[in-house]
Amino acid sequence: MDRPWYAHYSPGTPREINIPDRALSDFLTESAQKAPHQVALRFFGRGITFAQLDQLTNRFANALRGLGVQPGERVAIMLPNLPQAVIAYFGALKARAVVVQTNPLYQSAEIALQMADSAARVLVTLDIFRDKVDPVLKGSTLQHVVYCGVRDYLPPLLRTLYPLKAKREGMWKPFEKVAPNHDFLRLLESASTAPQQATPASSDVALLQYTGGTTGVPKGVILTHRNLVANVLQCKVWIDAQAGQDRFLGVIPFFHVYGMTTCQNLAIMVGCEQILLPKFTTMDVLKAIQKFRPTLFPGIQAMYLALGNHPKVKNYDLRSIRGCISGAGPLQAEVQERFESLTGATVVEGYGLSEASPVTHANPLLGKRVKGAIGLPMPSTDARIVHMETGADLPVGEIGELVVQGPQVMQGYWNRPDETRDTIKDGWLRTGDMGRMDADGFFYLVDRKKDMIKTGGENVYPRDVEEVLFRHPKVKEAVIAGLPDKFLGEKIKAYVVLAEGQSATAEDITSFCAEHLAKFKVPREVEFRKELPKTIVGKVLRRVLLDEEAKKHGGAAG
């Protein structure tokens, strides 16, 4: 196939990568051997070296084997970005278990569904989540719950204050009152530091990453060690991260596949320090950047937007950052330019999905980049735009479904052979995203198939309208959705968050849109909000808005 994107790779970026026949966890041991005293994890000022991290993960692997976990059995990890999350992840891999990443924001019913579907044997989580984990245990396949505390890896003063704060807020209970569970630190202390005799094969399943995919029904994406190693190597050559020089700001959640690959796994493979933050709080991030001087900041638009709009942002020195790849949603030009002006960094948009480990495209950090494009296919990755129904290739510039192929593409969905066959056709992953490719090989997303709005016989892609809304000088954030309309089929409604101190009317918004958009793309309704519903990684939850509309109109929005 024709691959025009090669001409626009950054200097030195290979077209193809060699994927070693190794497990992902092998790279932690290798980094520990190369630079044992290099800090691997920094958490609120406290550092853990690569040598220490390698030993701690050996301990956790041995602890899991002591609990009876066999190769191929599932270990669920429900943690924010803490040292324990990284230790549990690589320890489980060393034990040849399969990691199941679980969102810490899940409630009991959601946790129970994921544990049942994956048949997880062990769950590693925080002590403050006991109230929602306990109801899951009855009738579950879970045989062990390992609880850990934020305070375990805090500096002495913060470790002293944490239980006081947690007790005051009703979050913390003494470990001894909960049984029959395990304490993370006690497990580590009682386990050997000896490495496992048998290491995972590259073909072994490493991860079940749950995703709504293209249907909205949570499914376990099966990713092998080879899938994960391939994608980390692709990111490594793309970003050109350097051991001993680069430091990663680890605030993008690691339980999300984007943060897991582009920060946690990449930093471990290269041998770089990660500055862990368990939650995105604008002021905490500003302070961490100034104090610890990260150079690479994988993030999302919502993070760059919040930092750029903070009233005290100019009081902080952010110029240590050299590169940011924005994922998990579109990057608006205004947000990109604002953050670049504050930091001097290069901010580029990338694209991926859980089914591809996740990265398939990104704009180069050096050389040509195109605003509004998701970028070029990664090394060893092919991409095409095809007709939604026939699967035939479409000419340059025409809109169709994006399909991808590469060593990072999943093996399939856990226990869902029919959905696997529907999603992977002749070795090509159907992304469910609508896009186009230009003559230079840069790809552009228009929107997801399910988000496309049909109004008055015309197709409207939300991103086209949202780009214009973001350009309004009084608008901070905006999203549109299609609501049922008996005349038009669907009508466009805009949900708008105004910038601080600004005021506007619905007519102000629609008039601005009318200056820049075809008439059929102009929102028919505008609703002003203080904030938009979002996932923990900052994606706007369009479905929540639709559900609210459905309730208001007796279920019509669906």
C-alpha positions as CSV (number, residue, x, y, z in Angstrom):
1,M,0.0,0.0,0.0
2,D,1.0,3.6,-0.5
3,R,2.4,5.1,2.7
4,P,3.0,8.9,2.1
5,W,3.4,9.5,5.9
6,Y,7.0,8.2,5.9
7,A,8.2,11.4,4.2
8,H,7.1,13.4,7.3
9,Y,8.6,11.3,10.1
10,S,11.0,13.1,12.4
11,P,14.6,12.7,11.4
12,G,15.9,9.4,12.7
13,T,12.5,7.8,13.3
14,P,12.5,4.3,11.7
15,R,9.7,3.1,9.5
16,E,9.6,-0.3,11.1
17,I,10.6,-1.4,14.6
18,N,12.1,-4.7,15.7
19,I,10.1,-6.3,18.5
20,P,12.2,-8.5,20.8
21,D,10.8,-11.8,22.0
22,R,10.6,-10.6,25.5
23,A,8.1,-9.8,28.3
24,L,7.2,-6.3,29.2
25,S,8.4,-6.9,32.8
26,D,11.9,-7.9,31.5
27,F,12.5,-4.2,30.8
28,L,12.1,-3.2,34.4
29,T,14.9,-5.7,35.4
30,E,17.0,-4.4,32.6
31,S,16.6,-0.8,33.7
32,A,17.5,-1.8,37.2
33,Q,20.7,-3.5,36.0
34,K,21.7,-0.5,33.9
35,A,21.0,2.2,36.4
36,P,20.2,0.8,39.8
37,H,20.4,4.1,41.7
38,Q,18.4,6.1,39.1
39,V,15.0,7.2,40.7
40,A,12.2,5.3,39.0
41,L,9.2,6.7,41.0
42,R,8.9,9.9,42.9
43,F,5.8,10.3,45.1
44,F,5.4,13.5,47.1
45,G,9.2,14.0,47.3
46,R,10.0,10.4,48.2
47,G,12.0,8.4,45.6
48,I,12.2,4.7,44.8
49,T,15.1,3.6,42.7
50,F,15.0,1.1,39.8
51,A,16.9,-1.4,41.9
52,Q,14.4,-1.0,44.8
53,L,11.4,-1.1,42.4
54,D,12.7,-4.3,40.8
55,Q,13.0,-6.0,44.2
56,L,9.6,-4.8,45.3
57,T,8.0,-6.2,42.2
58,N,9.8,-9.5,42.8
59,R,8.4,-9.5,46.3
60,F,4.9,-8.9,45.0
61,A,5.2,-11.7,42.4
62,N,6.3,-14.1,45.1
63,A,3.5,-12.9,47.4
64,L,0.9,-13.6,44.6
65,R,2.4,-17.1,44.1
66,G,2.1,-17.6,47.8
67,L,-1.6,-16.7,47.6
68,G,-2.0,-19.5,45.0
69,V,-2.1,-17.3,41.9
70,Q,-1.2,-19.4,38.9
71,P,0.0,-18.3,35.4
72,G,-2.8,-16.9,33.3
73,E,-5.0,-16.1,36.3
74,R,-6.3,-12.5,36.6
75,V,-5.2,-10.0,39.2
76,A,-7.3,-6.8,39.3
77,I,-5.6,-3.5,40.2
78,M,-8.0,-0.7,41.3
79,L,-5.6,2.1,42.2
80,P,-4.8,5.7,41.3
81,N,-1.2,6.6,40.4
82,L,0.6,5.4,43.5
83,P,3.9,3.4,43.9
84,Q,1.7,0.4,44.8
85,A,0.0,0.6,41.5
86,V,3.3,0.3,39.6
87,I,4.6,-2.4,42.0
88,A,1.4,-4.5,41.7
89,Y,1.3,-4.1,37.9
90,F,4.9,-5.3,37.2
91,G,4.7,-7.8,40.1
92,A,1.6,-9.4,38.6
93,L,3.3,-9.6,35.2
94,K,6.4,-11.2,36.7
95,A,4.2,-13.8,38.4
96,R,2.8,-14.5,34.8
97,A,-0.6,-13.3,35.9
98,V,-2.9,-11.2,33.7
99,V,-3.5,-7.7,35.0
100,V,-7.1,-6.3,35.0
101,Q,-7.0,-2.5,35.2
102,T,-10.1,-1.3,37.2
103,N,-11.2,2.3,37.5
104,P,-11.0,3.5,41.2
105,L,-14.1,5.6,40.6
106,Y,-16.2,2.5,40.0
107,Q,-19.0,1.7,42.4
108,S,-19.8,-1.8,43.8
109,A,-22.0,-2.9,40.9
110,E,-19.5,-1.9,38.3
111,I,-16.6,-3.6,40.2
112,A,-18.7,-6.7,40.5
113,L,-19.4,-6.9,36.8
114,Q,-15.8,-6.5,35.9
115,M,-14.6,-9.1,38.5
116,A,-17.2,-11.5,37.3
117,D,-16.4,-11.1,33.6
118,S,-12.6,-11.4,34.1
119,A,-12.9,-14.1,36.9
120,A,-10.2,-12.2,38.8
121,R,-8.7,-14.1,41.7
122,V,-7.1,-11.1,43.5
123,L,-8.0,-7.4,43.8
124,V,-5.4,-4.8,44.8
125,T,-7.0,-1.6,46.0
126,L,-7.0,1.3,48.5
127,D,-8.1,0.9,52.1
128,I,-10.5,3.8,51.6
129,F,-12.4,1.8,49.1
130,R,-13.4,-1.0,51.5
131,D,-17.0,0.1,51.8
132,K,-17.6,-0.5,48.0
133,V,-15.4,-3.5,47.7
134,D,-16.9,-5.5,50.6
135,P,-20.3,-6.0,48.8
136,V,-18.5,-7.4,45.8
137,L,-17.0,-10.3,47.7
138,K,-20.1,-12.4,48.2
139,G,-20.5,-14.7,45.3
140,S,-17.4,-13.4,43.6
141,T,-14.5,-15.3,42.1
142,L,-12.2,-13.1,44.2
143,Q,-10.3,-15.1,46.8
144,H,-8.0,-12.3,48.1
145,V,-8.3,-8.6,48.5
146,V,-5.0,-6.7,49.1
147,Y,-5.5,-3.3,50.7
148,C,-2.9,-0.6,50.6
149,G,-2.9,3.0,51.9
150,V,-1.8,6.3,50.4
151,R,0.2,6.9,53.5
152,D,2.4,3.9,53.0
153,Y,4.8,5.8,50.7
154,L,4.4,9.3,52.0
155,P,7.2,11.3,53.7
156,P,7.0,11.1,57.5
157,L,5.1,14.3,58.1
158,L,2.4,13.6,55.5
159,R,2.3,9.9,56.6
160,T,1.4,11.1,60.1
161,L,-1.3,13.6,58.9
162,Y,-2.9,11.2,56.4
163,P,-4.9,9.0,58.8
164,L,-6.0,12.0,60.8
165,K,-7.4,13.6,57.7
166,A,-8.9,10.3,56.4
167,K,-10.6,9.6,59.8
168,R,-12.0,13.1,59.9
169,E,-13.5,12.6,56.4
170,G,-14.8,9.2,57.3
171,M,-12.6,7.4,54.7
172,W,-10.2,5.3,56.8
173,K,-10.6,2.4,59.1
174,P,-7.9,0.4,60.9
175,F,-6.8,-2.6,58.9
176,E,-7.4,-5.0,61.8
177,K,-11.1,-4.5,61.6
178,V,-11.4,-5.9,58.1
179,A,-11.0,-9.6,57.5
180,P,-10.1,-11.9,55.8
181,N,-8.0,-9.6,53.6
182,H,-4.3,-8.7,53.3
183,D,-2.2,-5.6,53.9
184,F,0.0,-4.7,50.9
185,L,3.1,-3.8,52.9
186,R,2.8,-6.9,55.1
187,L,2.7,-9.1,52.0
188,L,5.8,-7.4,50.6
189,E,7.7,-7.7,53.9
190,S,6.9,-11.4,54.1
191,A,7.9,-12.3,50.5
192,S,11.2,-13.1,49.0
193,T,13.1,-10.8,46.7
194,A,14.2,-13.7,44.5
195,P,13.2,-13.4,40.8
196,Q,10.7,-15.8,39.3
197,Q,12.4,-18.8,37.7
198,A,10.0,-18.8,34.7
199,T,9.4,-15.5,33.1
200,P,6.4,-14.7,30.8
201,A,6.6,-15.4,27.1
202,S,6.0,-12.6,24.7
203,S,2.8,-14.4,23.5
204,D,1.4,-14.6,27.0
205,V,-1.6,-12.4,27.8
206,A,-0.5,-9.5,29.9
207,L,-3.6,-7.4,30.3
208,L,-7.3,-7.3,30.1
209,Q,-8.1,-3.6,29.5
210,Y,-11.8,-3.0,29.7
211,T,-13.4,-0.6,27.3
212,G,-16.8,0.4,25.9
213,G,-15.3,0.0,22.4
214,T,-17.7,0.9,19.6
215,T,-20.8,-0.5,21.3
216,G,-20.7,1.0,24.8
217,V,-20.8,-2.4,26.4
218,P,-17.7,-3.0,28.6
219,K,-15.4,-5.6,27.1
220,G,-12.0,-7.0,28.1
221,V,-9.4,-6.2,25.4
222,I,-6.9,-9.0,25.3
223,L,-3.3,-7.6,25.0
224,T,-0.2,-9.8,25.1
225,H,3.3,-8.8,26.3
226,R,4.2,-8.5,22.6
227,N,1.4,-6.0,22.0
228,L,2.5,-3.9,24.9
229,V,6.2,-4.1,24.2
230,A,5.5,-3.2,20.5
231,N,3.5,-0.1,21.4
232,V,6.0,1.1,24.0
233,L,8.9,0.7,21.5
234,Q,6.8,2.7,18.9
235,C,6.3,5.5,21.5
236,K,10.0,5.4,22.5
237,V,11.3,6.0,19.0
238,W,8.6,8.6,18.3
239,I,9.3,10.7,21.5
240,D,13.0,9.9,21.6
241,A,12.9,9.7,25.4
242,Q,16.4,9.5,27.0
243,A,17.4,7.6,30.1
244,G,18.9,9.9,32.8
245,Q,17.7,13.0,31.0
246,D,13.9,12.9,30.7
247,R,11.5,12.9,33.6
248,F,7.8,12.0,33.1
249,L,5.0,13.8,34.8
250,G,2.7,10.8,35.7
251,V,-0.7,12.4,36.4
252,I,-2.6,10.8,33.5
253,P,-4.2,7.7,35.2
254,F,-2.2,4.5,34.7
255,F,-5.4,2.4,34.9
256,H,-6.3,4.0,31.6
257,V,-4.4,2.3,28.8
258,Y,-3.1,5.7,27.5
259,G,-1.4,6.6,30.7
260,M,-0.2,3.0,31.2
261,T,1.7,2.9,27.9
262,T,2.8,6.5,27.3
263,C,4.0,7.2,30.8
264,Q,4.3,4.2,33.2
265,N,5.5,1.5,30.7
266,L,7.6,3.9,28.6
267,A,9.4,5.5,31.5
268,I,10.2,2.0,32.9
269,M,11.5,0.7,29.6
270,V,13.7,3.7,28.9
271,G,14.9,4.1,32.5
272,C,13.4,7.5,33.3
273,E,12.0,9.0,36.5
274,Q,8.2,9.2,36.9
275,I,6.7,12.0,39.1
276,L,3.5,10.4,40.4
277,L,0.4,12.3,41.2
278,P,-2.7,10.3,42.2
279,K,-5.1,12.9,41.0
280,F,-5.1,15.9,38.7
281,T,-5.4,19.1,40.7
282,T,-4.3,22.2,38.9
283,M,-2.3,23.7,41.8
284,D,-0.6,20.4,42.6
285,V,0.5,20.0,39.0
286,L,1.9,23.5,38.8
287,K,3.9,23.0,42.0
288,A,5.1,19.6,40.9
289,I,6.3,20.9,37.5
290,Q,8.2,23.8,39.2
291,K,9.7,21.6,41.9
292,F,10.6,18.4,40.1
293,R,11.2,19.7,36.5
294,P,9.5,17.0,34.3
295,T,10.5,17.2,30.6
296,L,7.7,15.0,29.2
297,F,4.0,15.4,30.0
298,P,1.6,12.9,28.4
299,G,-1.9,14.4,29.0
300,I,-5.2,15.4,27.7
301,Q,-6.7,18.6,26.5
302,A,-8.6,19.2,29.8
303,M,-5.3,19.2,31.7
304,Y,-3.6,21.7,29.4
305,L,-6.7,23.8,29.4
306,A,-7.0,23.9,33.2
307,L,-3.3,24.7,33.6
308,G,-3.3,27.4,30.9
309,N,-6.4,29.1,32.4
310,H,-5.3,29.1,36.0
311,P,-5.1,32.7,37.3
312,K,-1.7,32.1,38.9
313,V,-0.1,30.0,36.1
314,K,2.5,32.8,35.3
315,N,3.8,32.5,38.9
316,Y,5.2,29.1,38.1
317,D,8.1,28.1,35.9
318,L,6.9,25.4,33.5
319,R,9.7,25.6,31.0
320,S,11.3,22.3,31.9
321,I,8.7,20.6,29.8
322,R,9.9,19.9,26.2
323,G,7.2,17.7,24.9
324,C,3.5,16.9,25.4
325,I,1.4,14.3,23.5
326,S,-2.3,15.0,24.0
327,G,-4.6,12.0,23.7
328,A,-8.0,10.6,24.7
329,G,-9.8,13.2,22.6
330,P,-9.4,16.1,20.2
331,L,-6.9,18.9,20.9
332,Q,-8.2,22.4,20.1
333,A,-5.7,24.8,18.5
334,E,-6.4,27.5,21.1
335,V,-5.5,25.2,24.0
336,Q,-2.4,23.9,22.2
337,E,-1.1,27.4,21.4
338,R,-1.7,28.7,24.9
339,F,0.1,25.9,26.6
340,E,3.0,26.1,24.2
341,S,3.4,29.8,24.9
342,L,3.5,29.2,28.6
343,T,6.0,26.3,28.5
344,G,8.0,26.5,25.3
345,A,7.1,22.9,24.8
346,T,5.9,21.2,21.7
347,V,2.3,20.0,22.2
348,V,1.0,17.5,19.6
349,E,-2.1,15.6,19.2
350,G,-2.1,11.8,19.0
351,Y,-4.7,9.0,18.7
352,G,-5.3,5.5,19.9
353,L,-7.8,3.1,21.4
354,S,-7.6,0.3,23.9
355,E,-7.8,-2.2,21.2
356,A,-4.4,-1.0,19.9
357,S,-2.5,-0.8,23.2
358,P,-3.4,2.1,22.5
359,V,-1.3,4.4,20.3
360,T,-1.7,4.2,16.5
361,H,-1.1,7.8,15.3
362,A,0.7,11.0,16.5
363,N,2.0,14.2,15.1
364,P,5.9,14.4,15.2
365,L,7.5,16.3,18.0
366,L,10.2,17.4,15.5
367,G,9.4,18.4,12.0
368,K,6.0,18.9,10.3
369,R,2.9,18.8,12.5
370,V,-0.6,19.6,11.5
371,K,-3.1,21.3,13.8
372,G,-6.4,19.5,13.9
373,A,-4.8,16.2,12.7
374,I,-4.3,13.1,14.8
375,G,-1.0,12.8,13.0
376,L,0.8,10.0,11.1
377,P,0.7,6.2,11.7
378,M,3.3,5.0,14.1
379,P,6.3,2.9,12.9
380,S,5.2,-0.6,11.8
381,T,1.6,0.6,11.6
382,D,-0.7,0.8,8.6
383,A,-3.9,2.8,8.4
384,R,-6.6,3.2,5.8
385,I,-9.9,5.1,5.3
386,V,-12.6,2.8,4.1
387,H,-16.3,2.8,3.2
388,M,-18.3,2.1,6.3
389,E,-20.4,-0.6,4.6
390,T,-18.3,-2.1,1.8
391,G,-14.9,-1.8,3.4
392,A,-13.5,-0.4,0.1
393,D,-10.6,2.1,0.2
394,L,-11.6,5.7,-0.2
395,P,-9.7,8.3,-2.1
396,V,-7.5,10.9,-0.4
397,G,-9.7,13.5,1.4
398,E,-12.9,11.5,1.5
399,I,-14.5,10.7,4.9
400,G,-14.9,7.1,5.9
401,E,-14.0,4.7,8.8
402,L,-10.4,4.5,10.0
403,V,-9.0,1.0,10.1
404,V,-5.5,0.1,11.4
405,Q,-3.1,-2.8,11.4
406,G,0.1,-3.3,13.4
407,P,1.8,-5.4,16.1
408,Q,0.0,-3.4,18.9
409,V,-3.5,-4.5,17.8
410,M,-5.3,-6.7,20.3
411,Q,-5.8,-10.4,20.1
412,G,-9.6,-9.9,20.6
413,Y,-12.2,-9.4,23.2
414,W,-12.3,-11.6,26.3
415,N,-14.9,-14.3,25.9
416,R,-16.6,-12.4,23.0
417,P,-15.6,-14.2,19.7
418,D,-18.5,-12.7,17.7
419,E,-17.6,-9.1,18.6
420,T,-14.0,-9.9,17.9
421,R,-14.9,-11.1,14.4
422,D,-17.0,-7.9,13.9
423,T,-14.1,-5.7,15.0
424,I,-11.1,-7.3,13.4
425,K,-11.6,-8.0,9.6
426,D,-8.9,-9.6,7.6
427,G,-6.3,-8.5,10.2
428,W,-7.5,-4.9,10.2
429,L,-9.0,-3.3,13.3
430,R,-12.2,-1.3,12.7
431,T,-11.9,1.7,15.0
432,G,-15.5,2.9,14.7
433,D,-14.0,6.4,14.2
434,M,-14.8,8.5,11.1
435,G,-11.9,10.3,9.5
436,R,-9.9,11.2,6.4
437,M,-6.3,11.2,5.1
438,D,-4.6,14.0,3.2
439,A,-2.1,13.7,0.4
440,D,0.8,13.8,2.9
441,G,-0.5,10.9,5.0
442,F,-1.7,13.0,7.9
443,F,-5.0,11.6,9.3
444,Y,-7.9,13.6,10.7
445,L,-10.7,12.4,12.8
446,V,-14.2,13.7,12.2
447,D,-16.0,11.9,14.9
448,R,-17.2,8.5,16.0
449,K,-19.8,6.8,13.9
450,K,-22.2,6.8,16.8
451,D,-21.7,10.5,17.5
452,M,-22.4,11.6,14.0
453,I,-25.6,13.8,13.8
454,K,-28.0,13.5,10.9
455,T,-30.1,16.7,10.7
456,G,-32.3,17.5,7.8
457,G,-30.6,14.9,5.7
458,E,-27.2,16.3,6.3
459,N,-24.3,14.6,8.2
460,V,-22.8,16.8,11.0
461,Y,-19.7,15.7,12.8
462,P,-19.5,17.2,16.3
463,R,-15.8,18.2,16.1
464,D,-16.5,20.6,13.2
465,V,-19.0,22.6,15.3
466,E,-17.0,22.3,18.6
467,E,-13.9,23.7,16.9
468,V,-15.9,26.9,16.1
469,L,-17.4,27.1,19.6
470,F,-13.9,26.9,21.1
471,R,-12.9,29.9,19.0
472,H,-15.5,32.1,20.6
473,P,-13.6,34.5,22.9
474,K,-16.1,34.0,25.8
475,V,-16.2,30.2,25.6
476,K,-14.0,28.0,27.9
477,E,-15.5,24.6,26.9
478,A,-18.2,23.3,24.7
479,V,-19.7,20.1,23.4
480,I,-22.7,19.4,21.1
481,A,-25.1,16.5,20.8
482,G,-27.9,15.5,18.5
483,L,-31.4,15.4,20.0
484,P,-34.5,13.8,18.4
485,D,-36.6,16.2,16.2
486,K,-39.7,15.1,14.3
487,F,-38.9,17.5,11.4
488,L,-35.1,17.3,11.1
489,G,-34.5,13.8,12.5
490,E,-32.0,15.3,14.9
491,K,-31.3,18.9,16.0
492,I,-28.0,20.2,17.3
493,K,-27.8,21.4,20.9
494,A,-24.7,23.0,22.3
495,Y,-23.6,22.8,25.9
496,V,-21.3,25.7,26.8
497,V,-19.1,26.6,29.7
498,L,-18.2,30.3,29.7
499,A,-14.8,31.6,30.6
500,E,-14.5,33.0,34.1
501,G,-16.1,36.4,34.4
502,Q,-17.8,36.3,31.0
503,S,-21.4,36.4,30.1
504,A,-23.2,35.6,26.8
505,T,-26.6,34.8,25.4
506,A,-27.7,31.9,23.3
507,E,-28.0,34.3,20.4
508,D,-24.4,35.4,20.9
509,I,-23.3,31.8,20.5
510,T,-25.5,30.9,17.5
511,S,-24.7,34.1,15.7
512,F,-21.0,33.4,16.0
513,C,-21.5,29.9,14.7
514,A,-23.5,31.2,11.7
515,E,-20.5,33.3,10.7
516,H,-18.3,30.2,10.4
517,L,-20.6,27.3,9.7
518,A,-23.1,26.2,7.1
519,K,-26.6,26.8,8.3
520,F,-27.5,23.2,9.0
521,K,-24.5,22.9,11.4
522,V,-25.5,25.8,13.6
523,P,-26.9,24.7,17.0
524,R,-30.6,25.1,17.4
525,E,-30.3,25.2,21.2
526,V,-27.7,26.4,23.6
527,E,-27.5,25.5,27.3
528,F,-25.0,27.2,29.6
529,R,-23.4,25.1,32.3
530,K,-20.9,25.6,35.1
531,E,-19.1,22.4,34.0
532,L,-19.4,19.4,31.7
533,P,-19.6,15.8,32.8
534,K,-16.3,14.1,32.2
535,T,-14.5,10.8,32.7
536,I,-11.5,10.7,35.1
537,V,-9.2,11.2,32.1
538,G,-11.1,14.3,31.0
539,K,-13.3,13.0,28.1
540,V,-16.6,14.8,28.0
541,L,-19.4,12.3,28.6
542,R,-21.8,13.1,25.8
543,R,-24.0,10.1,26.8
544,V,-24.6,11.7,30.2
545,L,-26.0,14.8,28.5
546,L,-28.2,12.6,26.3
547,D,-29.4,10.7,29.3
548,E,-30.4,13.9,31.0
549,E,-32.3,15.0,27.9
550,A,-34.0,11.7,27.8
551,K,-35.2,12.1,31.4
552,K,-36.5,15.6,30.6
553,H,-38.4,14.4,27.6
554,G,-39.7,11.1,28.7
555,G,-37.0,8.9,27.3
556,A,-37.0,10.4,23.7
557,A,-33.2,11.1,23.6
558,G,-32.3,7.6,24.6
